[in-house]
Amino acid sequence: MDKKSRLAVYVIMALIFSAVTLTVYAYDQEKGKEHSWDFKDKLNKKVSMILKHQEDLGLSDDQLKTIKDLDIRTKKDIIRKEAEIEIICLDIKAGMSEDPIDTNAVNKLIDKKYELKKEMAKSFVDGCATLKNTMTKEQKAKMKEIKKAMKQKMAEGKMKCTMMQEKMQGKM
């Protein structure tokens, strides 16, 4: 092989390596977003499923009010905390761009950020517990039957997965 051919092979190999590396990096970035806990959506899906089948479950007016109030209260709380976290992230970024970096101040902001994330996770758990405690044993059993039937219909292709449709349309 002459020098030009070798050079061409090396350039092509470098381009292929770069393309693969960038693809893996981009996938990794998206994967983190895809699998992050979105508490608001998770609780909303649970509440929506219960409300969609409220007649089948035989929910009382008090149960409906409790579930709807829980949904709104939890969503508001999570929206506030997410906004606070976003502001803290901006403050962290600003602190990191200073010269010299005030590590104590940035570390306090980091602690505050993860304290808020911890509160959001606990709020989600409390919301799920309240949902479960609102329903009777019979209603919980009926909900399991409904979920099982839905999974069966999706597996047979008789029912479309609305979550996947929403994801494909960019609603999630």
C-alpha positions as CSV (number, residue, x, y, z in Angstrom):
1,M,0.0,0.0,0.0
2,D,1.3,3.4,-0.8
3,K,1.3,6.4,1.6
4,K,-1.9,7.9,0.2
5,S,-3.9,4.7,0.6
6,R,-2.7,4.2,4.2
7,L,-3.5,7.8,5.0
8,A,-7.0,7.4,3.5
9,V,-7.6,4.2,5.6
10,Y,-6.5,6.0,8.8
11,V,-8.7,9.0,8.1
12,I,-11.7,6.7,7.4
13,M,-11.0,4.7,10.6
14,A,-10.8,7.9,12.6
15,L,-14.1,9.2,11.2
16,I,-15.8,5.9,12.0
17,F,-14.4,5.9,15.6
18,S,-15.6,9.5,16.0
19,A,-19.1,8.7,14.8
20,V,-19.4,5.7,17.1
21,T,-18.1,7.7,20.1
22,L,-20.5,10.6,19.5
23,T,-23.4,8.2,19.0
24,V,-22.7,6.4,22.2
25,Y,-22.3,9.7,24.1
26,A,-25.6,11.0,22.7
27,Y,-27.3,7.8,23.6
28,D,-25.9,8.0,27.1
29,Q,-27.2,11.6,27.5
30,E,-30.7,10.7,26.3
31,K,-30.7,7.5,28.5
32,G,-30.3,9.5,31.6
33,K,-33.2,11.7,30.7
34,E,-35.4,8.7,29.8
35,H,-34.8,6.8,33.0
36,S,-34.9,9.7,35.4
37,W,-37.7,9.6,38.0
38,D,-40.4,11.9,36.9
39,F,-42.5,11.8,40.1
40,K,-45.2,14.1,38.7
41,D,-45.9,11.8,35.7
42,K,-45.6,8.6,37.7
43,L,-48.2,9.7,40.3
44,N,-50.4,11.2,37.6
45,K,-50.5,7.9,35.7
46,K,-51.6,6.1,38.9
47,V,-54.3,8.7,39.6
48,S,-55.4,8.8,36.0
49,M,-55.8,5.0,35.9
50,I,-57.9,5.0,39.1
51,L,-60.0,7.9,37.9
52,K,-60.5,6.3,34.5
53,H,-62.0,3.2,36.2
54,Q,-63.7,5.0,39.1
55,E,-67.1,3.4,38.3
56,D,-65.7,-0.1,37.9
57,L,-63.9,0.4,41.3
58,G,-67.0,1.9,43.0
59,L,-65.1,4.9,44.4
60,S,-67.1,7.0,46.8
61,D,-67.3,10.8,46.5
62,D,-65.0,11.2,49.5
63,Q,-62.5,8.8,47.9
64,L,-62.6,10.8,44.6
65,K,-62.1,14.1,46.4
66,T,-59.2,12.7,48.4
67,I,-57.5,11.3,45.2
68,K,-58.0,14.5,43.2
69,D,-56.8,16.7,46.1
70,L,-53.8,14.5,46.5
71,D,-53.0,14.7,42.8
72,I,-53.2,18.5,42.7
73,R,-51.3,19.1,46.0
74,T,-48.5,16.7,45.0
75,K,-48.2,18.2,41.5
76,K,-48.0,21.7,42.9
77,D,-45.3,20.6,45.4
78,I,-43.2,18.9,42.8
79,I,-43.5,21.8,40.4
80,R,-42.3,24.2,43.1
81,K,-39.4,21.9,44.0
82,E,-38.4,21.4,40.4
83,A,-38.3,25.2,39.9
84,E,-36.2,25.6,43.0
85,I,-33.8,22.9,41.8
86,E,-33.5,24.6,38.5
87,I,-32.6,27.9,40.1
88,I,-30.1,26.2,42.4
89,C,-28.5,24.6,39.3
90,L,-28.1,28.0,37.8
91,D,-26.5,29.3,41.0
92,I,-24.1,26.3,41.1
93,K,-23.1,27.0,37.5
94,A,-22.5,30.7,38.3
95,G,-20.5,29.7,41.4
96,M,-18.4,27.3,39.3
97,S,-17.5,30.0,36.8
98,E,-16.1,32.3,39.5
99,D,-12.3,32.5,40.0
100,P,-11.5,31.3,42.6
101,I,-14.5,29.0,43.3
102,D,-16.1,29.3,46.7
103,T,-16.3,25.6,47.4
104,N,-18.2,26.1,50.6
105,A,-20.9,28.0,48.9
106,V,-21.2,25.6,45.9
107,N,-21.2,22.6,48.2
108,K,-24.1,24.1,50.2
109,L,-26.0,24.7,47.0
110,I,-25.4,21.0,46.0
111,D,-26.6,19.9,49.4
112,K,-29.7,22.0,49.1
113,K,-30.4,20.6,45.5
114,Y,-30.2,17.0,46.7
115,E,-32.3,17.8,49.8
116,L,-35.0,19.0,47.5
117,K,-34.7,15.9,45.4
118,K,-35.0,13.7,48.5
119,E,-38.1,15.7,49.6
120,M,-39.7,15.1,46.1
121,A,-39.0,11.4,46.3
122,K,-40.5,11.2,49.8
123,S,-43.5,13.2,48.6
124,F,-44.0,10.7,45.8
125,V,-43.9,7.8,48.2
126,D,-46.4,9.5,50.6
127,G,-48.7,10.2,47.6
128,C,-48.6,6.5,46.6
129,A,-49.2,5.4,50.2
130,T,-52.2,7.8,50.5
131,L,-53.6,6.5,47.2
132,K,-53.3,2.9,48.4
133,N,-54.8,3.8,51.8
134,T,-57.7,5.6,50.2
135,M,-58.9,2.4,48.4
136,T,-60.4,-0.6,50.1
137,K,-59.0,-4.1,49.7
138,E,-61.7,-5.0,47.2
139,Q,-61.0,-1.9,45.1
140,K,-57.3,-2.7,45.1
141,A,-58.0,-6.2,44.0
142,K,-60.3,-4.9,41.2
143,M,-57.6,-2.5,40.1
144,K,-55.1,-5.4,39.8
145,E,-57.6,-7.2,37.7
146,I,-58.1,-4.2,35.4
147,K,-54.3,-3.8,35.0
148,K,-53.9,-7.5,34.3
149,A,-56.7,-7.3,31.6
150,M,-55.1,-4.2,30.1
151,K,-51.7,-5.9,29.8
152,Q,-53.3,-9.0,28.3
153,K,-55.1,-6.8,25.7
154,M,-51.9,-5.0,24.8
155,A,-50.0,-8.3,24.5
156,E,-52.7,-9.6,22.1
157,G,-52.6,-6.4,20.1
158,K,-56.2,-5.5,20.9
159,M,-55.3,-2.3,22.8
160,K,-52.7,0.3,22.1
161,C,-50.3,1.4,24.8
162,T,-51.2,5.1,25.3
163,M,-48.0,5.8,27.2
164,M,-46.0,4.8,24.1
165,Q,-48.2,6.8,21.8
166,E,-47.7,9.9,24.1
167,K,-44.0,9.3,24.2
168,M,-43.8,9.1,20.4
169,Q,-45.8,12.3,20.1
170,G,-43.6,14.1,22.6
171,K,-46.2,14.6,25.2
172,M,-44.3,12.9,28.0
